[in-house]
């Protein structure tokens, strides 16, 4: 998908600028999606994308409120030592929508 199309697929969310003023922008993370169903679908896609990227099989879907490494059956020390440690230590709600095909 092109960037312009990606933005159209994302819901608008209200955020605060540097001065604390509200503004509307496209959602950026799974946690900003509007419904639980949308979040679960996004995490299912992200699990497949991340598995391909890591060259590992997932044992479950990336959890919404827990770290990515749990989806791959890793421990926290293993995740910290992984070449993709930053990604592995993120919680599912913090996954960027780019990894979800949005």
Buried (B, 14 or more C-beta within 10 A) or exposed (E): EEEEEBBEEBEEBEBEEEEEEEEEEBBBBBBBBEEEEBBBBBBBBBBBBBBEEBEBEBEEBBBBEEBBBBBBEBEEEEBEEBEBEEBBBBBBBBBEBBBBBB
